[in-house]
Amino acid sequence: MKKIGMIFGISICLFVIYCTCTTGKSKEEISDFEDIQLIVEPGENWKGKMRVFIFSMTKYPQLAAWIEDDEGNYISTVAVTNRSAQKKWRGSPKEGRPEALPVWNHKQESNSGLHNLDSVSTATPKGHVDAKIEKGLFVDGNIYNLYLEINHSFDYNDFWTKNNSGDNGQPSLIYHAQFIYGQPGHIQLVPVGHGSVDGSNGNIISGLESLTSALRIIKNVYIVVKNAVL
């Protein structure tokens, strides 16, 4: 009887440990995010340097990713860095720095009542990004567009100087991919243009000729669409 009691006690302990380890998300919550994810692999210029007075500081990029339908209607932000989401910038005006991610900023502000950014915002990533996207945003068989905007502050080059680009340096770089939800695959995002250098509008400006180090912030970015059945 003592052995049976001991075995029963051990079994209960193991069960409690298992439940404790899996309570971070319920089964329903996990299944909400299992069908599609965004992967961002850092490039050689992911980590940069900036000088504040006599001090040299490490800086990482700001980024945001969002979904639009096939007609260009904004659906939801799926990932954004905290500083951009909360508009809390060091030494910047109260309105923040709309020029950091101007395309996303204009999209999100025009649709600010649709979604809470707290659920998708994250600390400034110091490395690989893996953002799981809620499958409830999609309808099986429909076409969607995923955009990613990324930017380094003070990222100057011969074309974008302190004289014509303020604190921004090179403007934000925009990546894009189109996919059909429910058709599995790895879909590459490709750079398609850049944002307004002063944040005055949310247009995607075609042409990458003026960009140099900004093109090396990301090594690879793609989405993984699994075989989804709603």
Buried (B, 14 or more C-beta within 10 A) or exposed (E): EEEEEEEEEEEEEEEEEEEEEEEEEEEEEEEBBEBBBBBBBBBEBBBBEBEEEEEEEEBBBBBBBBBBBEEEEBBBBBBBBBBBBEBEBEEBEEEBBBBBBBBBBBBBEEBEEEBEBEEBBEEEBEEEBEBBBBBEBBEEEEEBBBBBBBBBBBBBBEEBEEEEBBBBBBBBBBBBBEBBBBEEEEBEBEBBBBBBBBBEEBEBBEEBEBBBBBEEBBEEBBBBBEEBEE
